[in-house]
Amino acid sequence: MPKVKTRRGAAKRFRKTGSGKLARNRAYSSHILTKKNQKRKRRLRTGTAVDQTNQKAVRKMCPYL
């Protein structure tokens, strides 16, 4: 079998945690921040786990992650 190419855009967006789960950054945190309150912006800074429904697709895009 030939090697599978990694989707480079996905490789930059996702990482694997110590327990093997997939981590991601939250969306909506890069611009138009004036109308978002402090609590919301603080929450956007924290990362989160990839949802169970999307994990299969992410693992397919990043086979060596």
Biopython code that builds the backbone (N, CA, C, O; Angstrom):
import numpy as np
from Bio.PDB.StructureBuilder import StructureBuilder

atoms = [
    (1, "MET", "N", (0.832, -1.194, 0.000)),
    (1, "MET", "CA", (0.000, 0.000, 0.000)),
    (1, "MET", "C", (0.872, 1.251, 0.000)),
    (1, "MET", "O", (1.863, 1.324, 0.727)),
    (2, "PRO", "N", (0.501, 2.236, -0.818)),
    (2, "PRO", "CA", (1.247, 3.491, -0.775)),
    (2, "PRO", "C", (0.884, 4.292, 0.479)),
    (2, "PRO", "O", (-0.135, 4.044, 1.125)),
    (3, "LYS", "N", (1.742, 5.249, 0.799)),
    (3, "LYS", "CA", (1.466, 6.107, 1.943)),
    (3, "LYS", "C", (0.274, 7.004, 1.630)),
    (3, "LYS", "O", (0.052, 7.377, 0.479)),
    (4, "VAL", "N", (-0.491, 7.346, 2.668)),
    (4, "VAL", "CA", (-1.647, 8.222, 2.521)),
    (4, "VAL", "C", (-1.203, 9.650, 2.796)),
    (4, "VAL", "O", (-0.513, 9.910, 3.782)),
    (5, "LYS", "N", (-1.595, 10.575, 1.928)),
    (5, "LYS", "CA", (-1.222, 11.973, 2.130)),
    (5, "LYS", "C", (-2.114, 12.613, 3.190)),
    (5, "LYS", "O", (-3.319, 12.370, 3.241)),
    (6, "THR", "N", (-1.503, 13.422, 4.018)),
    (6, "THR", "CA", (-2.213, 14.171, 5.046)),
    (6, "THR", "C", (-2.751, 15.459, 4.445)),
    (6, "THR", "O", (-2.055, 16.130, 3.683)),
    (7, "ARG", "N", (-4.004, 15.812, 4.789)),
    (7, "ARG", "CA", (-4.553, 17.105, 4.386)),
    (7, "ARG", "C", (-3.888, 18.162, 5.251)),
    (7, "ARG", "O", (-4.141, 18.235, 6.454)),
    (8, "ARG", "N", (-3.043, 18.978, 4.645)),
    (8, "ARG", "CA", (-2.203, 19.892, 5.408)),
    (8, "ARG", "C", (-3.025, 20.934, 6.179)),
    (8, "ARG", "O", (-2.651, 21.324, 7.285)),
    (9, "GLY", "N", (-4.128, 21.376, 5.604)),
    (9, "GLY", "CA", (-4.971, 22.346, 6.305)),
    (9, "GLY", "C", (-5.541, 21.770, 7.580)),
    (9, "GLY", "O", (-5.628, 22.460, 8.596)),
    (10, "ALA", "N", (-5.934, 20.494, 7.532)),
    (10, "ALA", "CA", (-6.484, 19.834, 8.714)),
    (10, "ALA", "C", (-5.385, 19.565, 9.735)),
    (10, "ALA", "O", (-5.627, 19.652, 10.939)),
    (11, "ALA", "N", (-4.186, 19.241, 9.273)),
    (11, "ALA", "CA", (-3.075, 18.949, 10.178)),
    (11, "ALA", "C", (-2.710, 20.179, 11.015)),
    (11, "ALA", "O", (-2.240, 20.048, 12.145)),
    (12, "LYS", "N", (-2.929, 21.376, 10.456)),
    (12, "LYS", "CA", (-2.623, 22.599, 11.180)),
    (12, "LYS", "C", (-3.716, 22.963, 12.184)),
    (12, "LYS", "O", (-3.476, 23.746, 13.102)),
    (13, "ARG", "N", (-4.902, 22.407, 12.018)),
    (13, "ARG", "CA", (-6.039, 22.771, 12.857)),
    (13, "ARG", "C", (-6.304, 21.811, 14.004)),
    (13, "ARG", "O", (-6.915, 22.200, 14.999)),
    (14, "PHE", "N", (-5.865, 20.578, 13.890)),
    (14, "PHE", "CA", (-6.163, 19.574, 14.902)),
    (14, "PHE", "C", (-4.881, 19.011, 15.496)),
    (14, "PHE", "O", (-3.841, 18.974, 14.837)),
    (15, "ARG", "N", (-4.967, 18.573, 16.747)),
    (15, "ARG", "CA", (-3.844, 17.906, 17.399)),
    (15, "ARG", "C", (-4.391, 16.809, 18.300)),
    (15, "ARG", "O", (-5.563, 16.824, 18.675)),
    (16, "LYS", "N", (-3.548, 15.880, 18.636)),
    (16, "LYS", "CA", (-3.959, 14.777, 19.478)),
    (16, "LYS", "C", (-3.590, 15.072, 20.931)),
    (16, "LYS", "O", (-2.499, 15.568, 21.213)),
    (17, "THR", "N", (-4.507, 14.762, 21.851)),
    (17, "THR", "CA", (-4.242, 14.967, 23.271)),
    (17, "THR", "C", (-3.494, 13.758, 23.817)),
    (17, "THR", "O", (-3.293, 12.769, 23.112)),
    (18, "GLY", "N", (-3.090, 13.844, 25.062)),
    (18, "GLY", "CA", (-2.365, 12.753, 25.695)),
    (18, "GLY", "C", (-3.176, 11.477, 25.791)),
    (18, "GLY", "O", (-2.621, 10.379, 25.751)),
    (19, "SER", "N", (-4.501, 11.618, 25.919)),
    (19, "SER", "CA", (-5.358, 10.440, 26.038)),
    (19, "SER", "C", (-5.809, 9.899, 24.687)),
    (19, "SER", "O", (-6.543, 8.913, 24.624)),
    (20, "GLY", "N", (-5.367, 10.552, 23.589)),
    (20, "GLY", "CA", (-5.700, 10.061, 22.254)),
    (20, "GLY", "C", (-6.886, 10.742, 21.606)),
    (20, "GLY", "O", (-7.230, 10.431, 20.465)),
    (21, "LYS", "N", (-7.522, 11.673, 22.316)),
    (21, "LYS", "CA", (-8.636, 12.405, 21.722)),
    (21, "LYS", "C", (-8.095, 13.468, 20.771)),
    (21, "LYS", "O", (-6.903, 13.773, 20.783)),
    (22, "LEU", "N", (-8.979, 14.029, 19.948)),
    (22, "LEU", "CA", (-8.594, 15.087, 19.024)),
    (22, "LEU", "C", (-9.016, 16.430, 19.590)),
    (22, "LEU", "O", (-10.146, 16.589, 20.051)),
    (23, "ALA", "N", (-8.110, 17.395, 19.556)),
    (23, "ALA", "CA", (-8.385, 18.728, 20.080)),
    (23, "ALA", "C", (-8.440, 19.721, 18.934)),
    (23, "ALA", "O", (-7.822, 19.520, 17.888)),
    (24, "ARG", "N", (-9.186, 20.794, 19.144)),
    (24, "ARG", "CA", (-9.319, 21.849, 18.140)),
    (24, "ARG", "C", (-9.476, 23.179, 18.838)),
    (24, "ARG", "O", (-9.782, 23.234, 20.029)),
    (25, "ASN", "N", (-9.263, 24.262, 18.086)),
    (25, "ASN", "CA", (-9.528, 25.600, 18.592)),
    (25, "ASN", "C", (-10.952, 25.981, 18.232)),
    (25, "ASN", "O", (-11.538, 25.420, 17.306)),
    (26, "ARG", "N", (-11.503, 26.929, 18.960)),
    (26, "ARG", "CA", (-12.861, 27.372, 18.682)),
    (26, "ARG", "C", (-12.894, 28.389, 17.543)),
    (26, "ARG", "O", (-11.923, 29.108, 17.308)),
    (27, "ALA", "N", (-14.007, 28.437, 16.853)),
    (27, "ALA", "CA", (-14.201, 29.377, 15.755)),
    (27, "ALA", "C", (-14.711, 30.716, 16.295)),
    (27, "ALA", "O", (-15.036, 30.837, 17.477)),
    (28, "TYR", "N", (-14.775, 31.711, 15.421)),
    (28, "TYR", "CA", (-15.353, 33.040, 15.702)),
    (28, "TYR", "C", (-14.517, 33.869, 16.677)),
    (28, "TYR", "O", (-15.072, 34.682, 17.415)),
    (29, "SER", "N", (-13.206, 33.682, 16.695)),
    (29, "SER", "CA", (-12.402, 34.432, 17.655)),
    (29, "SER", "C", (-11.371, 35.346, 17.000)),
    (29, "SER", "O", (-10.501, 35.874, 17.693)),
    (30, "SER", "N", (-11.443, 35.549, 15.686)),
    (30, "SER", "CA", (-10.377, 36.285, 15.022)),
    (30, "SER", "C", (-10.701, 37.745, 14.706)),
    (30, "SER", "O", (-9.794, 38.577, 14.695)),
    (31, "HIS", "N", (-11.947, 38.073, 14.453)),
    (31, "HIS", "CA", (-12.265, 39.475, 14.144)),
    (31, "HIS", "C", (-13.703, 39.778, 14.553)),
    (31, "HIS", "O", (-14.447, 38.882, 14.951)),
    (32, "ILE", "N", (-14.086, 41.056, 14.451)),
    (32, "ILE", "CA", (-15.369, 41.578, 14.948)),
    (32, "ILE", "C", (-15.522, 41.214, 16.428)),
    (32, "ILE", "O", (-16.516, 40.616, 16.840)),
    (33, "LEU", "N", (-14.508, 41.592, 17.215)),
    (33, "LEU", "CA", (-14.502, 41.225, 18.631)),
    (33, "LEU", "C", (-15.147, 42.292, 19.512)),
    (33, "LEU", "O", (-15.376, 42.047, 20.696)),
    (34, "THR", "N", (-15.445, 43.474, 18.961)),
    (34, "THR", "CA", (-15.971, 44.561, 19.785)),
    (34, "THR", "C", (-17.374, 44.254, 20.295)),
    (34, "THR", "O", (-17.716, 44.646, 21.411)),
    (35, "LYS", "N", (-18.186, 43.569, 19.514)),
    (35, "LYS", "CA", (-19.557, 43.286, 19.950)),
    (35, "LYS", "C", (-19.669, 42.027, 20.803)),
    (35, "LYS", "O", (-20.747, 41.723, 21.314)),
    (36, "LYS", "N", (-18.567, 41.289, 20.965)),
    (36, "LYS", "CA", (-18.585, 40.083, 21.805)),
    (36, "LYS", "C", (-18.144, 40.458, 23.221)),
    (36, "LYS", "O", (-17.172, 41.194, 23.397)),
    (37, "ASN", "N", (-18.852, 39.957, 24.219)),
    (37, "ASN", "CA", (-18.496, 40.325, 25.592)),
    (37, "ASN", "C", (-17.271, 39.551, 26.066)),
    (37, "ASN", "O", (-16.852, 38.579, 25.438)),
    (38, "GLN", "N", (-16.700, 40.000, 27.190)),
    (38, "GLN", "CA", (-15.452, 39.435, 27.703)),
    (38, "GLN", "C", (-15.572, 37.953, 28.009)),
    (38, "GLN", "O", (-14.654, 37.181, 27.729)),
    (39, "LYS", "N", (-16.692, 37.555, 28.578)),
    (39, "LYS", "CA", (-16.890, 36.148, 28.935)),
    (39, "LYS", "C", (-16.845, 35.270, 27.689)),
    (39, "LYS", "O", (-16.247, 34.194, 27.698)),
    (40, "ARG", "N", (-17.479, 35.736, 26.625)),
    (40, "ARG", "CA", (-17.516, 34.984, 25.374)),
    (40, "ARG", "C", (-16.128, 34.890, 24.749)),
    (40, "ARG", "O", (-15.729, 33.826, 24.276)),
    (41, "LYS", "N", (-15.386, 36.009, 24.744)),
    (41, "LYS", "CA", (-14.041, 36.010, 24.166)),
    (41, "LYS", "C", (-13.085, 35.145, 24.973)),
    (41, "LYS", "O", (-12.209, 34.493, 24.405)),
    (42, "ARG", "N", (-13.241, 35.135, 26.271)),
    (42, "ARG", "CA", (-12.415, 34.299, 27.139)),
    (42, "ARG", "C", (-12.681, 32.821, 26.864)),
    (42, "ARG", "O", (-11.751, 32.015, 26.844)),
    (43, "ARG", "N", (-13.927, 32.470, 26.657)),
    (43, "ARG", "CA", (-14.291, 31.084, 26.355)),
    (43, "ARG", "C", (-13.760, 30.659, 24.985)),
    (43, "ARG", "O", (-13.383, 29.502, 24.795)),
    (44, "LEU", "N", (-13.732, 31.592, 24.037)),
    (44, "LEU", "CA", (-13.231, 31.281, 22.692)),
    (44, "LEU", "C", (-11.730, 31.000, 22.687)),
    (44, "LEU", "O", (-11.236, 30.304, 21.800)),
    (45, "ARG", "N", (-10.996, 31.536, 23.673)),
    (45, "ARG", "CA", (-9.561, 31.289, 23.754)),
    (45, "ARG", "C", (-9.238, 29.844, 24.113)),
    (45, "ARG", "O", (-8.184, 29.333, 23.733)),
    (46, "THR", "N", (-10.132, 29.184, 24.838)),
    (46, "THR", "CA", (-9.867, 27.820, 25.273)),
    (46, "THR", "C", (-10.170, 26.844, 24.149)),
    (46, "THR", "O", (-11.085, 27.071, 23.357)),
    (47, "GLY", "N", (-9.425, 25.782, 24.076)),
    (47, "GLY", "CA", (-9.676, 24.759, 23.087)),
    (47, "GLY", "C", (-10.759, 23.807, 23.545)),
    (47, "GLY", "O", (-11.265, 23.928, 24.660)),
    (48, "THR", "N", (-11.116, 22.870, 22.701)),
    (48, "THR", "CA", (-12.123, 21.876, 23.035)),
    (48, "THR", "C", (-11.863, 20.615, 22.236)),
    (48, "THR", "O", (-11.024, 20.607, 21.335)),
    (49, "ALA", "N", (-12.574, 19.557, 22.558)),
    (49, "ALA", "CA", (-12.406, 18.286, 21.855)),
    (49, "ALA", "C", (-13.236, 18.280, 20.582)),
    (49, "ALA", "O", (-14.264, 18.953, 20.500)),
    (50, "VAL", "N", (-12.792, 17.525, 19.596)),
    (50, "VAL", "CA", (-13.566, 17.359, 18.362)),
    (50, "VAL", "C", (-14.765, 16.492, 18.682)),
    (50, "VAL", "O", (-14.637, 15.495, 19.392)),
    (51, "ASP", "N", (-15.930, 16.859, 18.169)),
    (51, "ASP", "CA", (-17.156, 16.109, 18.425)),
    (51, "ASP", "C", (-17.061, 14.687, 17.873)),
    (51, "ASP", "O", (-16.362, 14.432, 16.892)),
    (52, "GLN", "N", (-17.770, 13.776, 18.515)),
    (52, "GLN", "CA", (-17.724, 12.363, 18.148)),
    (52, "GLN", "C", (-18.141, 12.141, 16.686)),
    (52, "GLN", "O", (-17.599, 11.265, 16.012)),
    (53, "THR", "N", (-19.100, 12.933, 16.200)),
    (53, "THR", "CA", (-19.594, 12.759, 14.835)),
    (53, "THR", "C", (-18.570, 13.162, 13.782)),
    (53, "THR", "O", (-18.651, 12.712, 12.639)),
    (54, "ASN", "N", (-17.597, 14.011, 14.155)),
    (54, "ASN", "CA", (-16.597, 14.483, 13.203)),
    (54, "ASN", "C", (-15.256, 13.780, 13.329)),
    (54, "ASN", "O", (-14.380, 13.982, 12.487)),
    (55, "GLN", "N", (-15.072, 12.961, 14.353)),
    (55, "GLN", "CA", (-13.769, 12.347, 14.593)),
    (55, "GLN", "C", (-13.329, 11.435, 13.455)),
    (55, "GLN", "O", (-12.151, 11.422, 13.101)),
    (56, "LYS", "N", (-14.244, 10.678, 12.880)),
    (56, "LYS", "CA", (-13.889, 9.767, 11.797)),
    (56, "LYS", "C", (-13.350, 10.543, 10.598)),
    (56, "LYS", "O", (-12.363, 10.133, 9.986)),
    (57, "ALA", "N", (-13.990, 11.659, 10.262)),
    (57, "ALA", "CA", (-13.562, 12.468, 9.126)),
    (57, "ALA", "C", (-12.191, 13.093, 9.383)),
    (57, "ALA", "O", (-11.356, 13.144, 8.479)),
    (58, "VAL", "N", (-11.955, 13.563, 10.595)),
    (58, "VAL", "CA", (-10.680, 14.195, 10.930)),
    (58, "VAL", "C", (-9.560, 13.169, 10.891)),
    (58, "VAL", "O", (-8.475, 13.453, 10.384)),
    (59, "ARG", "N", (-9.813, 11.984, 11.419)),
    (59, "ARG", "CA", (-8.785, 10.921, 11.405)),
    (59, "ARG", "C", (-8.468, 10.478, 9.984)),
    (59, "ARG", "O", (-7.341, 10.075, 9.696)),
    (60, "LYS", "N", (-9.451, 10.549, 9.099)),
    (60, "LYS", "CA", (-9.215, 10.204, 7.684)),
    (60, "LYS", "C", (-8.341, 11.259, 7.008)),
    (60, "LYS", "O", (-7.489, 10.938, 6.179)),
    (61, "MET", "N", (-8.568, 12.532, 7.376)),
    (61, "MET", "CA", (-7.779, 13.614, 6.796)),
    (61, "MET", "C", (-6.359, 13.633, 7.331)),
    (61, "MET", "O", (-5.430, 14.029, 6.627)),
    (62, "CYS", "N", (-6.188, 13.203, 8.581)),
    (62, "CYS", "CA", (-4.869, 13.191, 9.231)),
    (62, "CYS", "C", (-4.555, 11.774, 9.711)),
    (62, "CYS", "O", (-4.664, 11.495, 10.905)),
    (63, "PRO", "N", (-4.170, 10.881, 8.809)),
    (63, "PRO", "CA", (-3.992, 9.485, 9.210)),
    (63, "PRO", "C", (-2.840, 9.237, 10.168)),
    (63, "PRO", "O", (-2.831, 8.224, 10.868)),
    (64, "TYR", "N", (-1.859, 10.147, 10.217)),
    (64, "TYR", "CA", (-0.680, 9.921, 11.061)),
    (64, "TYR", "C", (-0.694, 10.831, 12.284)),
    (64, "TYR", "O", (0.322, 10.971, 12.964)),
    (65, "LEU", "N", (-1.834, 11.450, 12.568)),
    (65, "LEU", "CA", (-1.946, 12.356, 13.696)),
    (65, "LEU", "C", (-1.991, 11.580, 14.989)),
    (65, "LEU", "O", (-2.085, 12.175, 16.062)),
]
sb = StructureBuilder()
sb.init_structure("model")
sb.init_model(0)
sb.init_chain("A")
sb.init_seg("    ")
for serial, (resi, resn, name, xyz) in enumerate(atoms, 1):
    if name == "N":
        sb.init_residue(resn, " ", resi, " ")
    sb.init_atom(name, np.array(xyz, "f"), 0.0, 1.0, " ", f" {name:<3s}", serial, name[0])
structure = sb.get_structure()
